Every structure is written in structure tokens, then in C-alpha cells.
């Protein structure tokens, strides 16, 4: 019995079967690393911009696509695929680059869609129009919102504001784009109440989807230095599960939950050590919510009962 609207449930209804997102590194950059805003980056971000780093290694997008398709085909050849432009800020740079990038992704064999990861301040009307014109059946814009609190955004060296995020979400949604907002639990200086205020803020925006995950400490980051000095303490597994159990009931029932756990690259994780146990986190969360009679939207727009589209 599902208690939240999973991405797999959404894809089965929308595209008729299991869909795998293939992470692609398009060699994109970030204004928070190239000196436009900063050279330090966000305090939690690794050198690959939360991606594979294959683009920097000179592996082109079609080759990355084939590599991942072949890997997944070995375990389930009936799986369908969409492209995920994951690394760094994929709408950063001139509009022509974004247009060429989407055109290349649209030509990938067997590709049913694209998720474009970026920052709220790397979008303008022309780029949003380019995204809205993408001919693929499924198009998502994934925006790193992280927090509703400007003090936190400054503390983590984000270099955009809450208002920037709101403008970007509303402008994208006005063009019919599906927007997935990313929020992080356990950011420096934030407690559970601060995180839940961010969740309520996101719930009031025209988001079609959301990604939630706890902060984890990657080697080589500013957060790693804070962790080593004792000035940052990651969340415990129990604390994070409790935050999720409080957050999901606040979200609109039709909002697609793309992710509830982080996914550090091999060899980079310093803490907390429970982060890779994705199954354990989700199992504990499900038990917690089931025991308490909670489901996504039960404190929002689905107070009368668990929606049928969650499955039985």
C-alpha cells in the first residue's frame, strides 16, 4: 500500500510502464563556480556538480546514453527511458546552447522525455520558451530550491533568493512546464520546523513534483570542512524519517514525489553513514506513516482518505 505519489506510479500511468531516468552529463557549468557569482559553489556540492563527470571526461551524450541503456537492459530489457540532464546548471549559458542540447537529447534512440536540472536564476523567458517547445512526450524542469529561508540560502552560499525561486517556478508553470522542486532537510542552521516551513512554501507553489533528501557530507566540500571541525552535525536516520513523515501529509496529493533519499557517488560520502540505505529509510518511513494513519495530502487536499491513484 503506497502512502505517497511515487514517480514510478506516475510514469506507469503516464507512459504505460516502468521508466528509468538516465543521468547525462552535458558538460554544463554553474555561475556559482565559474566566478560569475562565486568560485566556491554551494557548500554541499561536489566537483562533478552532483553528476557522473563523464562530460568533463569527453564522453558525448549519445555514448553516455548507450552506456546506461546497455547497463539497464542487462537486468530488464522492457524498461523505458528518459534523459536526465543532471550535472551542474543545464540552462546556464546562451539560449542557443540549450536549444542544441535539447535537440540532441530528443534524437536519442528510445528516449521518451527529459528532465533538465538547473538553478532558479539560470532561466529567462527565452530559455523557458525553448524548454516549453521541446517535442518529447515528457518534459520536466528540475529546480534546486533547497530552502524557503534567505538566511539559509546565504549560509550555504547559494547566491539566489526565495523570490528568485518563486519567480522561476511560476514562470515555468505558466508555460505548461512540469516543475520539480528540490528541498533539503538538515541544512546548516535549520531545524525540523524550518524544514517544514520550506515544505509548506513549496506546497503552495505550482509545482508538479518534488524531491526531498537529507543533507549528506561529500569529501572535498566546504560542508566537509565544517563537519571535520565539529560545526556541522548531520541528521540521524530517525530524525530524517520523522521529518518526512511530517512533510508528506502537507503536500498536495497529486504532487509527484520524485525522490526521498539522496544518492552520493561511490567514494565521496563522509557522513551520515546511513545515507546509502535507501530501502531502509523508505521502509521505516512507510511503517511510521502507516502506524500513524498518515498519507501524502492528509493534512492538505486529501483529508478524507488515501487517494486511489497511490495504489492498493
N, C-alpha and C positions, 0 to 999 in steps of 0.2 A: 504494500500500500504506500503510494507516494504521498508525501506531505508538502512538496513544493514542486513548482512547474519547471521540470528539468529541460535542459537543451535537447537531450535525446528524445524526450516526449514531443517537444515542439517539432523537431526535424521529422520524426515519423509521421506526424500529422501533416506537415507542410510538404515534404518531399517523398513520402511514401516508404521510408526505410531507414536503416542505420546510416548516419552520415559522420564521416571523420574529417576534422579540420586538419589541414596540412600546414604546419608552420613554415613560412617562407621569409628569408632574409633578403630584402631588395637592395641592401647597401644604403639604406636611408640614414640620415643624420638627425641631430637634435639640436635645437637652438640653445639648449641648456648645457651643451657640451662643446660646441664649436666656437664659443666666445661671444655669440650674439647676445645671450642672456647671462651665461656663466660658462666656465670650463669644468666646474666641479660635478655637474649633474645632480640629480636628486640623491639624497643621502643613502637610499636603499638600492640604487640602480647599479648593475654590474657593467663590465666593459663591453658586453655584447648587446646592451640595451634590452635585456630580458629575452634574447633570441639565441639562435644557434651559432651566429658568427660566420655562417657559410658564405654570405655575400661578401664579407671582407676577405675571405679566402679565394675569391674569384669564381665561385660556383654559381652559374647563372640560374635563373628561376626555373626554366624547363628542366634542367638537370636536378635541381632540388626536388621538384615535383615528382620526377620519375623515381628518384631515390626513396622518397617516402611512400609513394604508391606501391612500389615493389615490396617494401617492408611490410606494409599492412596487408597486401594481397597474400602474403605467406600464411597469414592467420585467418583471413576471412575475405575471399575473393568477391563476395557480393556487396561489399561495403561501397558506399558512395562518398564523394569527396567535395569539399570546398576549400578554397585557398584562404590562409590566414596570414596577412602581412603584419608580422608581429614585432620585428625588431625596430627599436627607436621610434621616430615620428614620421610616418609614411606619407603625410600630406605636407611635410616641410619642404620648402623649395618652390621653384616656379610651377605654375599650373600645368605647363606643358609636360613636365616630368610625370606628374600624377596621371595625366591623360594617357601617356605612353605606357605607364606601369599597369594601369587598369586594362588597357588594350592587350597587353602581353598576357596578363592573368586570364582574361576572357578567352584567349585562344588555347589555354592548356587543355589537353585531351581529357574528357570526362569530368571537367570542372563544372559544378552546379552553382557556385557562388563565391563571394569574397567577404572576408571581414578585414577591415582596414583599421589598424591600431595607430592612434595618434594622440596629440595633446589638444586641449580646447583652444589654445592660442595659435595653432598652426592651421587654422581654417579661415577662409573668407568666402564671399558669396560665389566667386567663380569656381573655387575648388568644390564647394558644396554642390553647385550645379553639375560639375563633372561627375561627382560621385552619384548624384541622382540619375544621371543619364547612363550609368553602367548597365549594359544589356543582360547581365547574368540574372537568373531567376531569384537568387537570394543575395542581398547586399546588406551588410551590417557596418556601421561606423562604431568602433570601439574607442571610447574616450576615457583617458586616465583622469578621473575627478579626484580620487584619493580621499578628500575630506571636504566638508562644508565650512571649515573654520579657517579664515585667512591667517590667523596666528600660527596654525599648524602648517599651512602651505608655505609660509615663510620659514618656519623652523626646519622643514625638510628640504629647503632650497628648491621649491617647485617653480617659482617665478611666474605663476599665473594666479588669478584670484577666483574666488567663488563666483563673482559676477561674470568673469570670462567663461567659466564653465556653463553657467545658466544660459548665456547668450548663444554659445555653440550648440548646446542641446536643443534649444528652441528653434534656432535657425535650421538645423538639420531635420528636425521632426516636421517643420513646416513644409519641407520639400518631399516628405513622404519617406525619408530615410529611417531605417530601424537603428536606433542608437542604444548601445550597451554601455552603461556607465560602470567604471571600476571604483570600488571603495576598499580601503584598507583598515583593518582592525589592529589596534596596538601600536599606532603611530606614536612617536615620542611626544610626551606631554598630554596625551589623550587617555581618558579612562573609558569605561563602558558607556557612561551617559553621553560623553562626547561622540562616540561612535554611533550610538542610536540616534542622536540628533542629526548626524550626517545621513543615516538611513531614512529618516523621516523627510529630510530635504530632498533626497533622491527620489523617494516615492511620490513626491509632489511634482516632479519634473516629467515631461513627456518622453520618458524612457520606455523602450520596448523590452529591454533586457538589463541585467545587472550581473556583475562579477564581484564577489566578496572574497577576500582572503586575509589571513593574518600576516603581519609583517614578519619576514624571516631575514636573518642576517647573512649576507653574502660576503665572502672574502674579498678584500681589496676595496671595500666601500667605506664611506665616512661613517655609516652606521656600524660597521665592523670595529672601527676605532673607538666609537662610543661604547660599544659592548665590551671591548677589551679593557676600557678604563673604568667600567662599572657604572657609567652614567646612563646606560640603556639596558632595560631588562625585558626580554620578550615575554609574550603571553604564555601561560600554561595551556595545555590542551583543554583542561576543564573550563578555564576562563573563556577560551575562544568558543567552545561549544555552547556555553551559556549565552554568550553574546549573539551567536547565530540563532539560537532558539528564541531570543527576544527580538531579533531583527526580522526574521522571515514573516512573522504574523503582521508586521507593519507594511509589508509590500503589497501592492495590488496583485490580485490573484493571477491575472493574465501576464504579468511581467515574467519574462523568461529568465530563469536563473542559470546563467552560463557556467558558473563555477563557484565553489565554496571553499576550495583549498588552493594553496599555492603549488608551484611546480619548479623548484630550484634545479638548475643544471647540475649534472654529476660533478662532484668535487668542490662545489662552491659554497655549500651550506655550512655555516658555523653554528647556528642556533635558530630556533629550538630544535632539539633532536627528534621531536615527534612530527615535524613538518612533512616528511615523505610518507607518513602513514595515512594516506588519503582515505583508504577504505575504513580505517579505524575511526577517523574523525566523522565520516558520514554515518557510519553505523551507530556511533554513540549519539550523534545528533538526532537521528531518526528515533532511537529509543527514548531519548529525552523528550522530544516533542510528542511522541505517541502517548507516553505515560501521562503527560500533562494536558492532553487533548488539544494540541496546537497544530495549526497548518498555515501555510502561506495565505495571507489575506484575512485570517480570522479576527484580526483587530483593525481591518481596513474595509475592504469591499466584499468579503466572503464570510460574514459573521454567522450566516445561517447553517453552514456546513461545508465540508471539504468539496471543492469543485470536481465534477466528474471527469474533466479533462486531465486530472492528475493520475488517472488510472485507478483500478480497484485492487 
